[in-house]
Amino acid sequence: MTDDRHERIRQRAHEIWEQAGRPEGAHKEHWDQATAEVDAAGKPKAKSPKKAAAAKADKPKAAKAEKPAKGPAKAKSPARKTKA
């Protein structure tokens, strides 16, 4: 673990501990949460929704086959009673 990463995790774990009300015995959970947050922050983010929409707009859309219109719904016959 690099010293910078370790220090960021340590600081974040301390913040989490303080926000939780400084409980005893929860240091592992706080450290694990801080590690996950620091590691997630260091990963490159996916395209923003605006950029993804712009990329889709650049691509031509394939023509979709039109579906025939449906006629009026048929009335169902009443349920038949069965003999017991």
C-alpha positions in Angstrom: 0.0 0.0 0.0 1.4 3.4 -0.9 1.9 5.9 1.9 -0.4 8.4 0.2 -3.2 5.8 -0.2 -2.7 4.5 3.4 -2.9 8.1 4.7 -6.1 8.8 2.8 -7.7 5.6 4.1 -6.6 6.4 7.6 -8.1 9.9 7.4 -11.4 8.6 5.9 -11.7 5.8 8.5 -11.2 8.4 11.2 -14.0 10.6 9.7 -16.3 7.6 9.5 -15.5 6.7 13.1 -16.3 10.2 14.3 -19.6 10.4 12.2 -20.6 7.0 13.8 -20.3 8.6 17.2 -16.8 7.1 18.0 -17.9 3.6 18.8 -15.5 1.1 20.4 -14.6 -2.0 18.4 -15.8 -1.0 14.9 -12.3 -0.1 13.6 -12.2 -2.9 11.0 -15.6 -2.0 9.5 -14.6 1.7 9.3 -11.2 0.8 7.7 -12.9 -1.5 5.2 -15.5 1.2 4.3 -12.8 3.8 3.9 -10.7 1.5 1.8 -13.6 0.8 -0.5 -14.3 4.6 -0.8 -10.7 5.5 -1.5 -10.3 2.8 -4.1 -13.6 3.7 -5.8 -12.5 7.3 -6.0 -9.3 6.4 -7.6 -10.9 4.4 -10.4 -11.7 6.1 -13.7 -15.4 7.0 -13.9 -17.7 5.8 -16.6 -19.0 8.2 -19.2 -21.3 10.8 -17.9 -25.0 10.5 -19.0 -24.6 13.6 -21.1 -21.5 12.2 -22.9 -23.2 8.8 -23.4 -26.3 10.5 -24.9 -24.1 12.5 -27.2 -22.3 9.4 -28.3 -25.6 7.7 -29.1 -26.8 10.7 -31.0 -23.8 10.5 -33.3 -24.6 6.9 -34.3 -27.3 6.5 -37.0 -30.3 4.5 -35.8 -31.4 1.4 -37.6 -34.9 1.5 -39.1 -37.4 -0.5 -37.1 -40.1 -2.5 -38.7 -43.5 -1.1 -37.9 -45.9 -3.4 -36.1 -49.4 -3.6 -37.5 -52.0 -1.9 -35.4 -54.1 -4.1 -33.2 -57.8 -4.2 -33.6 -60.3 -3.7 -30.8 -60.0 -6.1 -27.9 -62.3 -9.1 -28.0 -64.8 -9.5 -25.2 -64.3 -12.6 -23.1 -67.1 -15.0 -22.5 -68.3 -15.4 -19.0 -66.7 -18.1 -16.9 -68.6 -21.4 -16.8 -69.4 -23.0 -13.6 -68.3 -26.6 -13.1 -70.2 -29.3 -11.4 -68.9 -30.3 -8.1 
